[in-house]
Amino acid sequence: MMLFFDFWEKGGFFVYPLLFCALVSIWVFVQRYFHFWRATIDTREFTSGIRNLVKANRISEAVSLCATTPGPVAAILHSALLCYGESRAQILEALDRTAQLEINRLDHNLSILASLARITPLIGLLGTIAGVMNLFYTIQIESPFVQQASVAKGLWQALITTALGLLIAIPDHFAFDYLTSRVRHFTDDMSLASSEITELLLEKENA
């Protein structure tokens, strides 16, 4: 603990914005992770269950099941079922609106994580430049009797801010890539569910 506070003090002012960025990154990742966890369902099994209900003319039961099931796939199926008996164009329009809304929900705050992954190394670099400037200023003021402790202070600030910026940015990149891969997975599931439910409803109506 003492070592942590020692590094904090030696890192200078730029340690504070870097730690703030770290806390925001953690908050965004945890919030998105649990949102995706709650939205995850067995898409194949759920879609199959809805298909069986529709084929059995239990449309209202299928609508209720979709309404009470979390996640974008259930929302997509719900919007399509509400358009049962309408034309293909109306069903597709409802699906497009719902898909866009769900994608926006999935992407929520991901841009913050991407921005932090780009910004934190720059803040660390700025801290490094400030540390080097402080080092040269100290050499100029104390020359020719420069104390090693004075030189070390500027070097510590330069090294700590650079290291801290990278230690935050690297996990941010991994977290962003992981979360965007989950978004792509949800998007693929929504696309497949949209196609299946559209064809099923039109087939049911024309039967």
MARKOLMI-232827 format. One record per residue (C-alpha): x, y, z; residue in one letter. Coordinates in steps of 0.1 Angstrom, whole numbers, plus 2048, in hexadecimal, padded with zeros to 3 digits. Layout:
// residues N
XYZa ...
***
This chain:
// residues 207
800800800m 81C818809m 82D80F7E7l 80D8187D5f 80A83A7E6f 82F8407E0d 82B83A7BBf 80C8507BBw 81F86D7CBe 83D8697B3k 827867795g 81B88B79Ag 7FC89C78Ef 7F5886770f 7F0867785v 7CE875790y 7BE87776Dp 7CD855765l 7BE845783l 79D85577Bf 79F846758c 7A6824768a 78782677El 771831761v 77E81474Cs 7777FB768i 75380976Cw 74C807747v 7597E4743f 7467D6762v 7267E8758q 7287DB734r 7327B873Fy 7147B3756f 6FD7C373Ch 7087A9722f 70778D73Cw 6E2795743r 6DA79771Ea 6EA775716t 6D175970Fi 6D27396FBd 6C77496DAt 6C27286C8r 6AC7196E3e 6997396E9f 69273E6C4t 68771A6C1s 66E71E6DEg 65F73D6CEi 65C72B6ADr 64970F6BDn 6317276CEl 62A73A6ADv 62471969Bk 60C7106B6a 5F97316B2n 60373B6D5r 60E75E6CAi 6057716EAs 6197586FEe 63775D6E7a 6337826EBv 632780711s 651769711l 6657816FCc 65A79F711a 66678F731t 687782723t 6A5799724p 6BC79F707g 6BC7AD6E4p 6B178C6D3v 69178B6E8a 68B7AF6E0a 68E7A86BBi 67678B6BCl 65E79F6D2h 65C7BC6B8s 6567A469Ca 63B7916AEl 6297B26B5l 6277B6690c 61779468Ay 5FD79766Dg 60E7B565De 6227B763Ds 6477AE639r 6507D3635a 6407DB657q 6507BE668i 6727C765Bl 66E7EC664e 6667E2688a 6847CA689l 69B7E667Cd 68F7FE697r 6937E56B2t 6B57D96A5a 6C37FD6A5q 6B68036C8l 6C67E36D5e 6E77E96C4i 6E880C6D3n 6E27FC6F5r 6FE7E36EFl 7167FE6E4d 70F814701h 72F822712n 74680D6FCl 75282D6EBs 75E83970Ei 77381A712l 78281F6EFa 7898436F6s 79A83B717l 7B0821706a 7BD83C6EFr 7BF859708i 7D0849725t 7F2843713p 7F1868709l 7EB87372Ci 80885D737g 81D86C71Bl 81488F727l 81E88574Ag 83F87873Ct 84689972Bi 83D8AC74Aa 85589675Eg 87289C745v 86B8C2745m 86C8C176Bn 88D8AE769l 89D8C7752f 8908E5767y 89F8D5786t 8C08D0775i 8C08F4769q 8B890278Ci 8CF8EC7A0e 8EC8EB788s 9098E478Dp 9008D47AFf 8E28BE7A3v 8D58A67BDq 8CD8837B3q 8AC8837C5a 8A18A27B0s 8AA890790v 89887079Ba 8788837A2k 87488D77Eg 87E86B771l 86585A789w 84987077Cq 852869758a 85484375Dl 83583F774i 81D85275Dt 82984073Et 82581E74Fa 80482675El 7F683373Dg 7FF81272Cl 7F37FD749l 7D080D745i 7CF80E71Fa 7D97EA718i 7BD7DA72Dp 7A57F471Ed 7AD7E86FBh 7A87C3705f 7877CD717a 77A7E06F9f 7837C46E0d 7717AB6F7y 7527C06FBl 74F7C86D6t 7527A36CEs 73479D6E5r 7217B86D3v 7287A86B1r 71C7866C0h 6FB7966CBf 6F87A76A9t 6FC787696d 6E27766ADd 6CA7936A7m 6CE790681s 6C876B681l 6AA76E698a 69B78A682s 69D775662s 68E756673e 671768684i 66977C664t 66675D64Ee 65374B669l 63976666El 63476A648l 632745643e 619742660k 60375E652e 60274F62Fn 5FB72C63Ba 
***
